[in-house]
Structures are given as C-alpha cells and as structure tokens.
Amino acid sequence: MTNDNSIASRLIERRVMLGWSQNELAKQSEVAPAQISRYESGKSKPSTQVIGRLANAMYVPFEWLAYGDTTRFENVKNESGEMLYSIGMSADIVDMIDKEALRLNVDPGELTRAVLILGYEIYKNKK
C-alpha cells in the first residue's frame, strides 16, 4: 500500500510526532537546519542519501519516507499512545530474540522492547 502524500508532509508529520523542532531533526540527521526547512516547505527535494539519513534519525523505513509505502510501517500511535519505530536488525539478532522469547514464552516484540529499555537505562547511567 502506498500513501501518495509528499516527502515534505511525511517529514513534518513524523518530526511533529517525535516532538522535535527542525533544529533537533537537523542535529539527529546531520542535515543542515536550512535544508530541513527547504525540504519541509517543498522548495527542495532531498537526495536518496539524505532521505536515508532522515529516515534513520526518525526511526522509519526509507520506503515510507521516500515513497509513502505503508506496507511495513504507518506513522501512527497504538492504542496505548505509543509511537511505532522501525529499527533494522540483522537476521542473527532477530533469531536470537525469537528463540529467547519462545524459551521465556513471551511475545518477541515485548522482549525486544524490554531489552531496548534496559539497554537505554544502562547507557543513561554510564553518562
């Protein structure tokens, strides 16, 4: 399924959902703030490389940001008000999570979420 709205509107939509200013998006993606403004106003279109950096910074698939492809992702909050994130993981990590989730009899998504939260807490406490 494809959503035919523009890159500009998807960029604004996701940035606002994340609660980020244009400057914060610029910082996270290492794209100049003036360029972010041009992309959002539709005055300029980002290159494929820049779309990739923006997508990674905003935790969305390249296909969604570039083409509006909602096959693997939709920019919505779930019933609990949580945002969806797209994070690329290698097959061996996915297999490890699936096996451990099966062993623990828990949902792989919930295990992934718990591991990410734990990892974040460890990271935060190291600072």
C-alpha positions as a printed NumPy array, in Angstrom:
array([[  0.   ,   0.   ,   0.   ],
       [  1.281,   3.468,  -0.842],
       [  0.357,   6.792,   0.657],
       [  0.773,   9.381,  -2.108],
       [  1.348,  12.455,   0.046],
       [  4.688,  14.234,  -0.306],
       [  8.039,  13.642,   1.351],
       [  7.584,  17.115,   2.857],
       [  4.33 ,  16.192,   4.578],
       [  5.695,  12.861,   5.856],
       [  8.81 ,  14.618,   7.152],
       [  6.72 ,  17.191,   9.038],
       [  4.266,  14.56 ,  10.282],
       [  6.968,  12.334,  11.793],
       [  9.052,  15.208,  13.175],
       [  5.995,  16.629,  14.952],
       [  5.024,  13.183,  16.261],
       [  8.528,  12.836,  17.736],
       [  8.147,  16.277,  19.325],
       [ 11.232,  17.574,  17.517],
       [ 11.972,  21.024,  16.156],
       [ 13.581,  21.393,  12.743],
       [ 16.853,  22.071,  14.569],
       [ 16.574,  18.818,  16.526],
       [ 15.92 ,  16.848,  13.335],
       [ 18.899,  18.576,  11.74 ],
       [ 21.077,  17.606,  14.69 ],
       [ 19.88 ,  13.986,  14.762],
       [ 20.254,  13.502,  10.991],
       [ 23.334,  15.678,  10.451],
       [ 21.48 ,  17.665,   7.797],
       [ 21.662,  21.48 ,   7.856],
       [ 18.64 ,  23.157,   9.503],
       [ 18.143,  25.357,   6.422],
       [ 17.895,  22.212,   4.275],
       [ 15.29 ,  20.699,   6.614],
       [ 13.262,  23.89 ,   6.189],
       [ 13.568,  23.702,   2.382],
       [ 12.525,  20.033,   2.351],
       [  9.505,  20.675,   4.572],
       [  8.377,  23.669,   2.524],
       [  8.715,  21.646,  -0.686],
       [ 11.256,  24.107,  -2.12 ],
       [ 13.855,  21.358,  -2.397],
       [ 13.828,  17.552,  -2.545],
       [ 16.365,  15.546,  -0.54 ],
       [ 18.732,  13.169,  -2.298],
       [ 18.417,   9.433,  -1.749],
       [ 21.35 ,   9.572,   0.673],
       [ 19.756,  12.377,   2.7  ],
       [ 16.391,  10.579,   2.775],
       [ 18.24 ,   7.606,   4.262],
       [ 19.805,   9.775,   6.974],
       [ 16.477,  11.416,   7.779],
       [ 14.695,   8.042,   7.901],
       [ 17.322,   6.57 ,  10.223],
       [ 17.214,   9.605,  12.507],
       [ 13.419,   9.405,  12.761],
       [ 13.305,   5.575,  13.108],
       [ 11.218,   4.997,   9.999],
       [ 11.799,   2.805,   6.939],
       [ 13.357,   4.518,   3.926],
       [ 10.408,   3.339,   1.772],
       [  7.888,   5.118,   3.958],
       [  9.701,   8.455,   3.967],
       [ 10.732,   8.355,   0.303],
       [  7.594,   6.896,  -1.283],
       [  4.857,   6.801,   1.348],
       [  4.961,   2.983,   1.291],
       [  2.913,   1.811,   4.281],
       [  3.494,  -1.91 ,   3.699],
       [  5.809,  -2.243,   6.706],
       [  5.113,   0.968,   8.618],
       [  2.45 ,   3.541,   9.386],
       [  3.168,   6.734,  11.299],
       [  0.51 ,   6.254,  13.965],
       [  0.337,   5.752,  17.707],
       [ -1.062,   2.47 ,  19.023],
       [ -3.943,   2.085,  21.491],
       [ -1.575,   2.834,  24.389],
       [ -0.412,   6.066,  22.767],
       [  3.   ,   4.615,  21.905],
       [  4.754,   5.501,  18.649],
       [  5.989,   2.875,  16.241],
       [  9.693,   2.734,  15.417],
       [ 11.477,   0.937,  12.627],
       [ 14.839,  -0.454,  13.661],
       [ 16.945,  -2.58 ,  11.343],
       [ 18.346,  -5.736,  12.938],
       [ 20.458,  -8.462,  11.424],
       [ 18.932, -11.911,  10.962],
       [ 21.083, -13.414,  13.738],
       [ 19.775, -10.877,  16.274],
       [ 16.176, -11.476,  15.18 ],
       [ 16.725, -15.247,  15.524],
       [ 18.256, -14.789,  18.98 ],
       [ 15.289, -12.683,  20.134],
       [ 12.783, -15.148,  18.67 ],
       [ 14.464, -18.134,  20.365],
       [ 14.708, -16.388,  23.731],
       [ 11.09 , -15.183,  23.51 ],
       [  9.978, -18.744,  22.763],
       [ 12.031, -20.065,  25.705],
       [ 10.509, -17.45 ,  28.031],
       [  7.038, -17.84 ,  26.488],
       [  6.736, -14.099,  25.791],
       [  5.974, -12.034,  22.716],
       [  9.157, -11.24 ,  20.71 ],
       [  8.064,  -7.603,  20.396],
       [  7.685,  -7.276,  24.165],
       [ 11.093,  -8.889,  24.733],
       [ 12.674,  -6.509,  22.21 ],
       [ 11.033,  -3.55 ,  23.938],
       [ 12.282,  -4.709,  27.359],
       [ 15.827,  -5.205,  26.053],
       [ 15.826,  -1.741,  24.477],
       [ 14.584,  -0.138,  27.697],
       [ 17.187,  -1.999,  29.751],
       [ 19.918,  -1.041,  27.277],
       [ 18.844,   2.583,  27.406],
       [ 18.916,   2.592,  31.219],
       [ 22.44 ,   1.133,  31.208],
       [ 23.544,   3.695,  28.617],
       [ 21.961,   6.57 ,  30.546],
       [ 23.633,   5.532,  33.811],
       [ 27.072,   5.367,  32.15 ],
       [ 26.956,   9.082,  31.272]])
